[in-house]
Amino acid sequence: MILLNLLNKIKKKLRWKRRWITLASILAAAGLTMLALAMLNKGTLFPGRGVSEEQPVFGRGISQVVQVQPEEEVMSVVNQMKGQREAYAKKAYVCGEELQLLGKMTPQQILQYHKEHPVLTVTMGEAGDIYFTEKIDDLSPQCKNNAYFGLDAGGNLSLFEGVPESKQVIRTFFQLNIQYLESSLPKETVKQLYRGIPVNNLEEYNSVLSTFADFAVEEKLKQLK
C-alpha cells in the first residue's frame, strides 16, 4: 500500500504538469460550444428549429439493468449439440477464473439450466464443452494471493502468476516507455516494478494500471482502449 500511495502521488504530479497543455484546448472547445448554443437559441445554426422544440433524451434516470442472454443465442449453441456434453459453471473475474464441473447435460437440460440462471452467458468451447459464465468485477482469490504486476521481456506492463521472474504471464497490457519511466520515478519504485508489485484487491489492481498508463507508449495504449 505504501508503494501504491507513492505511485498515486507521482501520478498526480505528472498529470498536473500536463494540465496546462490541455487547458487552452478545453477553453477553446467550451467557447465553441457556447457559441453553438447561442446560435441554436436564435435559430441561426439550424433555421426553423428553436430550443423550444422537444428532443428525445436518453439515459436519464434509468437504473442499471442486468443484461440477460437472449434465448435465441442459447438455442444457437444448443442446436450445435448432439447428445450430452460436459457442462461447467464458470466465474470469469477481472483477473483469473474458476470452473466447477456440473456434469453431462442434454440440450433440454442446458435450456432448463439457462432458464433457472438467465444472467449467465452460455457458450460452447472448442472441444464442445458447455460453459455457463458469470462475469465478476473483482479479482479471483488466487490472483489476490499470487498476482504481481511487472515487466515482461518486451518491456510491457504485464500481470504475472507469481513474481515476474517466474515468467508466467497472465495478461499483457501495454508497452512502457522505460526511459521516461526510469527518469520520472524514484529508483526504489522502479526496482519494485522489476521485482513485482503484488495486488491484493481490485482497488490496487486499478491503481497500478492507472498509474503506469501515464508511462505507456501512446500507440499501444490506444490499441488497448
C-alpha positions in Angstrom: 0.0 0.0 0.0 2.9 2.4 0.7 4.2 1.9 -2.8 0.7 2.4 -4.4 0.3 5.6 -2.4 3.7 6.9 -3.7 2.7 6.0 -7.3 -0.6 7.8 -6.9 1.2 10.9 -5.7 3.7 10.8 -8.6 0.8 10.3 -11.0 -0.9 13.4 -9.7 2.2 15.5 -10.2 2.7 14.2 -13.7 -0.9 15.0 -14.6 -0.6 18.4 -13.1 2.3 19.2 -15.4 0.2 18.1 -18.4 -2.9 20.0 -17.3 -1.7 23.4 -18.7 -1.2 21.8 -22.1 -4.9 20.8 -22.4 -6.3 23.8 -20.7 -6.2 26.0 -23.7 -7.9 23.4 -25.9 -10.6 22.9 -23.3 -11.3 26.6 -23.1 -11.4 26.8 -26.9 -13.8 23.9 -27.1 -16.0 25.4 -24.4 -16.1 28.7 -26.3 -17.2 27.0 -29.5 -19.9 25.1 -27.5 -21.2 28.3 -26.0 -21.3 29.9 -29.5 -23.1 27.0 -31.0 -25.7 27.1 -28.1 -26.2 30.8 -28.7 -26.8 30.2 -32.4 -29.2 27.4 -31.6 -31.2 29.7 -29.3 -31.5 32.2 -32.1 -32.4 29.5 -34.6 -29.5 30.6 -36.9 -27.5 27.3 -36.8 -30.4 25.2 -37.9 -33.1 27.6 -39.4 -36.6 26.8 -38.3 -35.5 24.8 -35.2 -35.6 26.6 -31.9 -34.7 25.4 -28.4 -38.5 25.1 -27.6 -38.7 22.1 -29.9 -38.7 18.9 -27.8 -35.9 16.5 -28.4 -35.6 12.9 -27.1 -33.4 12.4 -24.1 -31.8 9.0 -23.5 -30.1 7.6 -20.4 -31.5 9.9 -17.8 -32.9 8.4 -14.6 -32.5 4.9 -15.9 -31.1 2.4 -13.3 -28.5 -0.1 -14.4 -30.1 -3.2 -15.9 -28.7 -6.7 -15.7 -28.4 -7.9 -19.2 -29.9 -11.3 -19.8 -28.6 -13.5 -22.7 -31.4 -13.9 -25.3 -32.8 -17.4 -25.6 -32.2 -17.4 -29.3 -28.5 -17.1 -28.6 -28.6 -20.1 -26.2 -30.6 -22.0 -28.8 -27.9 -21.4 -31.4 -25.5 -23.0 -29.1 -27.8 -25.9 -28.2 -28.6 -26.5 -31.9 -24.9 -27.4 -32.5 -25.2 -30.2 -30.0 -25.7 -33.9 -30.5 -26.2 -36.0 -27.4 -24.8 -35.0 -24.0 -21.9 -32.6 -23.3 -19.8 -31.8 -20.3 -21.1 -28.6 -18.7 -19.3 -26.2 -16.4 -20.2 -23.2 -14.3 -17.5 -20.6 -14.9 -16.7 -17.5 -12.9 -14.8 -15.0 -15.0 -13.0 -12.4 -12.8 -11.1 -9.3 -13.9 -8.1 -11.4 -13.1 -8.4 -15.2 -13.0 -11.3 -17.6 -13.4 -12.9 -20.6 -11.6 -14.5 -23.7 -13.1 -17.0 -26.0 -11.5 -18.0 -29.2 -13.3 -21.8 -29.6 -13.5 -21.7 -32.9 -15.3 -23.1 -34.1 -18.6 -26.1 -32.3 -19.9 -28.6 -32.8 -22.8 -29.9 -29.9 -24.9 -33.1 -29.9 -22.8 -31.1 -29.7 -19.6 -29.0 -26.9 -20.9 -32.1 -24.9 -21.7 -33.6 -25.6 -18.3 -30.4 -24.5 -16.5 -30.4 -21.3 -18.5 -34.0 -20.6 -17.6 -33.0 -21.0 -13.9 -29.9 -18.8 -14.3 -30.8 -16.3 -17.0 -27.9 -13.9 -16.3 -25.3 -16.5 -17.1 -23.8 -16.5 -20.6 -23.9 -19.8 -22.4 -21.1 -20.7 -24.7 -19.5 -23.8 -26.3 -15.8 -24.4 -26.1 -13.6 -25.8 -28.9 -13.9 -29.3 -27.5 -17.7 -29.0 -27.5 -18.0 -28.4 -23.7 -20.7 -26.1 -22.4 -19.9 -23.1 -20.2 -22.3 -21.1 -18.1 -20.3 -18.0 -17.4 -20.8 -15.3 -14.7 -18.7 -12.2 -15.0 -17.4 -10.8 -11.7 -15.9 -7.4 -11.2 -13.3 -8.5 -8.8 -10.0 -10.5 -8.6 -10.2 -14.2 -8.1 -8.9 -15.5 -4.7 -5.9 -17.0 -6.5 -5.0 -13.6 -8.1 -5.4 -11.9 -4.7 -2.9 -14.3 -3.3 -0.4 -14.7 -6.1 -0.7 -12.0 -8.8 2.1 -9.5 -9.5 2.4 -6.6 -11.9 5.8 -6.4 -13.6 7.7 -6.1 -16.9 8.0 -8.8 -19.5 11.0 -9.3 -21.8 9.5 -6.8 -24.3 9.1 -4.0 -21.8 5.3 -4.5 -21.5 3.4 -4.0 -18.3 2.1 -7.5 -17.6 0.3 -9.4 -14.9 2.2 -12.5 -13.7 1.2 -15.6 -11.7 3.9 -15.2 -9.1 6.8 -12.8 -9.3 7.9 -11.6 -12.8 11.0 -13.8 -12.6 8.7 -16.8 -13.0 7.7 -15.6 -16.5 4.2 -16.9 -16.0 2.3 -14.1 -17.8 -1.5 -14.0 -17.1 -2.1 -10.9 -19.2 -0.2 -8.2 -21.1 -1.5 -4.6 -21.1 0.7 -2.1 -22.9 4.3 -1.3 -23.7 6.1 1.1 -21.3 8.4 4.0 -22.2 11.2 2.7 -19.9 13.5 5.7 -20.3 10.7 8.1 -19.4 9.6 5.8 -16.5 13.1 5.4 -15.0 13.8 9.2 -15.2 10.4 10.1 -13.6 10.0 7.6 -10.8 12.2 7.0 -7.7 14.8 4.3 -8.1 13.2 2.1 -5.4 9.8 2.3 -7.2 11.4 1.2 -10.5 13.2 -1.7 -8.7 9.8 -2.7 -7.2 8.3 -2.9 -10.7 11.1 -5.2 -11.9 10.7 -7.3 -8.7 7.0 -7.4 -9.0 4.1 -5.3 -7.5 1.6 -7.5 -5.6 -2.1 -6.7 -5.9 -4.4 -7.8 -3.1 -7.7 -6.3 -4.3 -9.4 -4.6 -7.3 -8.6 -1.1 -6.0 -4.9 -1.8 -6.0 -5.2 -3.5 -9.4 -6.9 -0.5 -11.0 -4.5 1.9 -9.2 -1.4 0.2 -10.7 -2.9 0.2 -14.2 -3.9 3.8 -13.9 -0.5 4.9 -12.7 1.6 3.2 -15.3 -0.7 4.2 -18.1 1.0 7.6 -17.8 4.2 5.9 -19.0 2.7 3.9 -21.8 3.8 4.1 -25.4 0.8 6.0 -26.8 0.2 3.8 -29.8 0.0 0.7 -27.6 -2.3 2.4 -25.2 -4.7 3.4 -28.0 -4.9 -0.2 -29.1 -5.7 -1.4 -25.6 -8.6 1.2 -25.4 
